Amino acid sequence: MTDKMLKEWQEAVGDLTEVKDDGFVITLEFTTIWGVEVPRMTKDLIKKFKGMVGKRIGVLRTDIPGKEILVREIKRKKNRGGCNL
């Protein structure tokens, strides 16, 4: 797996499988066998990511002071057959 630092205004989307913290960067691993790194901006950021393991998320890095890392959960839709998309 190749890890890379998320650049400003770049977004990573996928099913989050693991979160690693080395104190300076947080490595997020996704089910598609890839990962990205984001700078650890606050102590609460690692807790937020760990709480989202197993969910489909989007992570956007910005240059907005106080909102450098934006995280969103992507809700899965059910089709008529009851399968999750």
C-alpha positions in Angstrom: 0.0 0.0 0.0 1.2 3.5 -0.8 0.4 6.2 1.7 0.4 9.8 0.6 -0.3 13.2 2.3 -3.6 14.7 1.3 -3.0 18.0 -0.4 -5.1 21.2 0.1 -8.5 20.9 -1.6 -8.0 17.2 -2.3 -10.6 14.8 -1.0 -10.4 11.1 -0.2 -13.6 9.0 -0.2 -14.0 5.3 0.8 -14.9 2.8 3.4 -12.6 3.5 6.4 -10.9 0.3 7.7 -8.1 1.5 10.0 -6.7 4.7 11.6 -3.0 5.0 12.6 -1.6 7.9 14.6 2.1 8.6 14.8 1.7 12.0 16.6 2.3 14.2 13.6 0.2 12.6 10.9 -2.9 10.4 10.9 -2.9 7.6 8.3 -6.4 6.5 7.1 -6.7 3.2 5.4 -9.6 2.3 3.1 -11.0 -1.0 1.9 -9.7 -0.4 -1.6 -6.2 -1.1 -0.3 -5.0 2.5 -0.3 -4.4 5.1 2.4 -3.9 8.8 2.8 -2.2 10.9 5.5 -3.6 14.0 7.0 -1.8 16.3 9.5 -3.0 16.0 13.1 -4.5 19.4 13.6 -6.2 18.6 17.0 -6.3 15.9 19.6 -10.0 15.3 18.9 -9.4 14.5 15.2 -8.0 11.0 15.9 -11.0 10.2 18.1 -13.3 11.4 15.3 -11.7 9.2 12.7 -11.6 6.1 15.1 -15.3 6.6 15.6 -15.9 6.4 11.9 -14.1 3.1 11.2 -16.4 0.8 9.2 -18.3 3.8 7.7 -18.0 5.3 4.2 -16.5 8.7 4.6 -15.1 11.7 2.7 -12.1 13.6 4.0 -11.3 17.0 2.6 -8.2 19.0 3.4 -8.6 22.8 3.1 -6.7 26.0 3.7 -9.5 27.5 5.9 -8.1 28.4 9.4 -9.8 26.2 12.0 -11.3 23.9 9.4 -8.2 22.4 7.8 -9.6 18.9 7.8 -13.3 18.4 7.0 -14.9 14.9 7.4 -18.3 13.7 6.3 -20.1 10.4 6.5 -21.6 9.2 3.3 -24.9 7.5 4.0 -25.5 4.3 2.1 -28.7 4.2 0.0 -30.8 1.0 -0.2 -32.1 0.0 -3.6 -35.5 -1.7 -4.1 -33.9 -5.1 -3.6 -32.8 -4.1 -0.2 -29.0 -4.2 -1.1 -26.8 -1.3 0.2 -25.1 0.8 -2.5 
